[in-house]
Amino acid sequence: MDTPVDARLIEEARTYRLRFACPDCVHFEPETETCSNGYPSEPHRERALVPGSIVLFCKSFELV
């Protein structure tokens, strides 16, 4: 899901310690840097929230 990054999202991510990137997901295989579900991991690896950018949330994300 594409979500625009704004000040509110940045503040809520900081306040609630939002985790959303592949390296934080149980399905991420660090040795191969791939998703065990077969989803592309590259679009989901970025952890920085930059105002005006878009963050891509994965529908299969499960916190480690």
C-alpha positions as CSV (number, residue, x, y, z in Angstrom):
1,M,0.0,0.0,0.0
2,D,1.5,3.4,-1.1
3,T,1.2,5.9,1.7
4,P,2.2,9.6,1.4
5,V,4.7,10.6,4.1
6,D,3.7,13.7,6.0
7,A,4.5,15.3,9.4
8,R,1.7,13.3,11.1
9,L,3.0,9.9,9.9
10,I,6.5,10.8,10.9
11,E,5.4,11.8,14.4
12,E,3.2,8.7,14.8
13,A,6.0,6.5,13.6
14,R,8.3,8.0,16.2
15,T,5.8,7.9,19.0
16,Y,4.6,4.4,18.4
17,R,7.9,3.0,17.1
18,L,6.3,2.0,13.8
19,R,8.2,-0.8,12.0
20,F,7.4,-1.4,8.4
21,A,10.6,-2.3,6.5
22,C,11.6,-5.8,5.3
23,P,14.5,-6.1,7.7
24,D,11.9,-5.8,10.5
25,C,9.7,-8.6,9.1
26,V,9.6,-12.3,10.0
27,H,9.4,-13.2,6.3
28,F,12.7,-11.4,5.4
29,E,15.7,-13.6,4.8
30,P,18.8,-11.5,5.7
31,E,21.2,-13.9,4.1
32,T,19.7,-13.6,0.6
33,E,17.9,-10.2,1.3
34,T,14.7,-11.8,-0.1
35,C,11.1,-12.3,1.1
36,S,10.2,-15.9,2.0
37,N,6.8,-15.2,0.5
38,G,8.3,-14.3,-2.8
39,Y,7.4,-10.6,-2.7
40,P,10.0,-8.1,-4.0
41,S,11.9,-6.8,-1.0
42,E,13.6,-3.8,-2.6
43,P,10.6,-1.4,-2.5
44,H,10.1,-2.2,1.2
45,R,13.6,-1.9,2.6
46,E,13.8,1.8,3.1
47,R,13.3,2.8,6.8
48,A,13.6,6.6,6.4
49,L,10.5,8.6,6.3
50,V,11.0,11.7,4.2
51,P,8.3,14.3,4.0
52,G,6.7,14.4,0.6
53,S,7.9,10.9,-0.3
54,I,5.8,7.7,-0.5
55,V,6.3,4.7,1.8
56,L,5.2,1.3,0.6
57,F,3.7,-0.9,3.2
58,C,3.6,-4.7,2.6
59,K,0.3,-6.5,3.0
60,S,2.2,-9.6,4.5
61,F,4.4,-7.7,7.0
62,E,4.7,-9.5,10.3
63,L,6.9,-8.0,13.0
64,V,9.8,-10.2,14.1
